[in-house]
Amino acid sequence: MIFDINAYVGPYPFRALRTRTAAELVAHLDRNGIRRALVSSLPAVFYRDTHRGNEELWAEVAPFRARLVPVATVNPKYPGWERDLAEAVERWPARAVTLVPEHHGYTLEEPAGQAALRRIEAAGVPLLLTQRFEDRRQRHAWDRAEDLKVTSVYAAAQAFPRLRFVLSNWAGLDGAKLAEAGLRGRVLIDFARMQVLFREEVPKLIAALGVEAIAFGSHTPFDYIGGSLVKLANLDALGAAELERVAWRNAVEFLRIEA
Amino acid sequence: MPSRPASPTDRREFLRVAAASAGVWALAGRGAAGAAEPRPAAAADSGLPAGWRTMRKFDAHNHVFGLAPRPNADWAEVERLVAAAERLGIEKLCCSRPVTGGLMADIEVVRESNNAVLAAMKRYPRLIAGYCFVQPGNGAAALDEIDRCLDAGMIGVKLYNQFKYSDPVVFPIAEKCIARRALFLGHSAYLTDPRSLALQPKTSHALDFGALSRRYPELTLILGHINGGGDWEWAIRALRDFPNVLLDTSGSVLEDDTIGRCVRELGHRRVLFATDATMEGCVGKILSAELTAEQREDVFWRNLQRLLDRKPA
């Protein structure tokens, strides 16, 4: 089984994605041998009222709850976000929450970001941070978002020591520095933008943080899934049990959901 | 053919290379235990086409950075590249070593870079082929350098971003490539991000390639890394008007439908598989693309083989 922790539902304003609905995503996962996915809402990134995107996502994945695990998006700059977060975490219940500070116009370091981090830590769910949706060298004129900086992750990890992180679609991570920030045992990182062979970023992260820190991720539907499947195939030197951890078990355990 | 299904020997080699280069597997304390466990083939190859490792592949765009052509050269990076190619079933790596960072280097520096490629070709004669990096601004010395490198067995010329390819200073290079029947691989991007553009103001985009191709229709011109950063959709649309321009599929961007769009809009015979060191990702996107078996073979290796089969002058 493969569990993809880096997936999305919905249209994207700057490029025509071929897979947009939950039903299309499930069919796409089927074609690629992937059983389950952690999915975030792209409309929730771009709507002024983010929570409307959450509501749409929950309704859309309802027929596919055995396959798709939805992530709630929170915008701490919008009134009532605390209620939105509580509804998502306590009632639906969301197994992870994402913040998109670059798109919602704040930083994790400023009061709004700190307040969100504090609430998410108290809620006991992992915080999903996506470094970027697309490479900025091809950005649309209206796309002003910068890549998230890993220094923000270090600072958040140190300031909120019980907060757990899903780092999605990141490159350039230094496992030793993540460990120094106290993230060993409370971070799950997907390898969509990393290499197993040649640059060996994935083996280096495993060495620094343990195999339990790595999970399959493809950044679908933005990216082809094949690259991540090839990476998983080249982790076979780990052995069966640890390969299974990367393929799906780490995701299930970190998100505290049923296998 | 170096590629083959993974075996215990492969796993030991993988662990050895990883441990030797970074010590990471050894530090993780999982080397011996991992190698001793049975290979979970069903999980590991899930979702990939059968026989994907043994599909023949020629990488039309790669590099041998990190290597100085001296007796005490550090081959570690090249060895990791070679190990990755063997794991992925890549039989040929077409490599250059351009001078990057916005520099216009002296011809001695350029020769040193090409000597590194020649050293790699000598060490891995069946695997590594070479492109001769030149800067058109070096004038006659650049043309002499092309002759030196082609005479030593390189297959083509690689230009970086020192000059736009529509600049007349590039024309003698194009004419030399035509005369020697050498490939012309060019760094490319349609950069829409002002900061990136400021760092590479002379990077050529698809219309620059088009202008050069229109002037020299007999030139074998390859637009490098369609996914190397920049608006690839713009590039594909622009290339529709220039049927003599080929492209390679490399780059760190792995965006869905890039390969399908190239094939649908330009024809699969114009598309060359490459990685530019994004190894697994670039193999994976060809495997994921909706291609017929024949189209995939053409993209993976046969299109480049056809170019290499032409008799050199």
Interface residues (C-beta under 8 A of the other chain):
Chain A: M1 I2 R15 L17 R18 T19 N32 G33 I34 E134 D135 R136 R137 Q138 R139 H140 A141 A192 R193 Q195 V196 L197 F198 R199 E200 P203 K204 I206 A207 G210 V211 H219 T220 P221 F222 D223 Y224 I225 G226 G227 S228 L229 V230 K231 L232 A233 N234 L235 D236 A237 L238 G239 A240 A241 E242 L243 E244 A247
Chain B: A6 R11 F14 L15 A18 S21 A22 G23 V24 W25 L27 A28 R30 A33 G34 A35 A36 E37 P38 R39 P40 A41 A43 A44 D45 S46 G47 L48 W52 R80 L81 A83 A84 R87 L88 A189 Y190 L191 T192 D193 S196 G229 G230 D231 W232 E233 S252 V253 L254 E255 D256 D257 T258 I259 A277 T278 M279 E280 G281 C282 V283 G284 K285 I286 L287 S288 A289
